[in-house]
Each structure stands twice: as C-alpha cells, then as structure tokens.
Amino acid sequence: MNKEFIPYEEALALKELGFDERCFTRYYESGKLADNLSYLYHNYFGQVNAPLYQQAFRWFREKHGLDSWVYRPDEKLNIWGYNTTLHTNVSPFKSYEEAELECLKQLIKIVKEKK
C-alpha cells in the first residue's frame, strides 16, 4: 500500500508549494508513514501530509493547470516516458513507477520556477 503514496521528499516539496488537502495518512519527521490509527487520533507536530500519486497529479491539474501523463513510447520495448503541459521527457525509464516519480519531480520544479 505504501507505493500508492508519493515519497517523503516530494510530500515536503508539495507542502512548500501550498498543498494542504486532506490525505489518508501523513509522514513523520523521520520520513516514515504514520499508520492510520496514529493519524486519526493524534496530531503530532512536524507531520507532513502524504498524498496519493493521483491526488498530487490532480492538484497540479486543478491548482496550476499542469496536465501530465506517463506513456510507453514503444510497446515492444519495456521503457516509459512522461509528458507535462510544459515538458516532455522520453528518457527510457525502466518502469511506469520510475517515470511517474520523475514526472512528479518535474511538476514540482515547474511550479517552483514560476514562484
């Protein structure tokens, strides 16, 4: 299940960009995901929301007008790339998840550069 949440470093970056939507869980300052019970009953200082990948990508679409998608440029090869509204990357990523994370990092970079 942990694979569904964006990594800690990207969650911190989203927080800095103003992401404040409700999430199923949070990260502790250590970078470890809180279990749902800890999240529901305690509000520890220093926790950072842990959005699902789909939440993060929706937030970029709705708040910043940035569309993005991961694709396989050649179905015969097991490589992946991604596109955003302002950037295309056809680097041969080895997995969908690797391309998805790099796409998320690119979106963060685009919004940071706009500020």
N, C-alpha and C positions, 0 to 999 in steps of 0.2 A: 504494500500500500504506500510506503514511503516514496516510491518512484513517481507517484502522482503529484507530489508537491515540488515546487521549484526549490533549488538548493538555497541554503542559508545566505550565501553571499549575494545572490540575486534578490532574495527577500529583503535584505538590508538596503540594497540599492533602490528597490521599489518603494520602500518606506521613505527614503530620502527624496524620492520624486513625488511623494504625496499619496501613495497607495494607502487607503485606510478602510478598505472593505472588510466585512466580516468573513472570517475563514473558519474552517473546521478545527484548525489547531494553530499552534504558534511554535516558534523556535525559542529555546532558552538562550541566554547569552553565550553558552558553550557551543551553540550550533546544533544541539540535539533537539529533535522534535518532542514536544510535550505530548503525553498521552491525553486522550480526550477528557478523561476524568480530571486530570490536573488542570486542564484548560477551563473546564466548566466551573470548577469550584474555587479556583484560585486565580488571582491576577497578579502574577509575580512581576516585579519591576524588571525592566530590561527585555521582556519578551518581544518578539517581532512576529507579526502575522506571517503565516506560511500558506500563501495561496496555491491553489492547484494551477497547473500549467494553463488550463482553459480559462481560469479566472484572470490570470495575468495577461494572456493574449486578448481577452475580451476588454480588459481595462485599457490596454493600448489602443484598441479599435475605438472604443467609446470616448475616452478622455483625450486622446491625442490624434485620432484619425489615421492611425497606422495599421493597415492591414498586413497580414503576413501568412505564409504557408510553407510547409515542408513538402518537398516533392522528390520523386525519383526520376532523374533525367533520362535514364536508360533502364527499362525494365529488365533487360538481360543481365545487367550488372547490379550488384548489391551495393550501390552507392546512393547517397542522398545529398540534396542541396536545399536551399531555402530562398525565399523572396520576401522582401518587405516593400511597402509602398515606395521607399526611397533607396533601397539597396537590394542587389541580387548577389547571391553567393552560390557558385556552382562547385565549390570545393568538394572533393569526394569524401564526404563524411561516411563513416563505416556503418552507421545505424541511424534510424529515424530519430531516436532519442538524442544522439550526439548533434544532429542538425537542428533539432528543436531547441536544445540548450543554447547553441551558438546563435540561433535566430533571436532568442530572448535577450541574450547579451547585446546583440546589435540594436534591438529596440531600445534597450536601456541607454546605450551610447547615443543613439539619435536624439532621445529626449533630453539627456544631459547636455548635449551640444546646443540644443535650442534655448536652454536657460541662460 
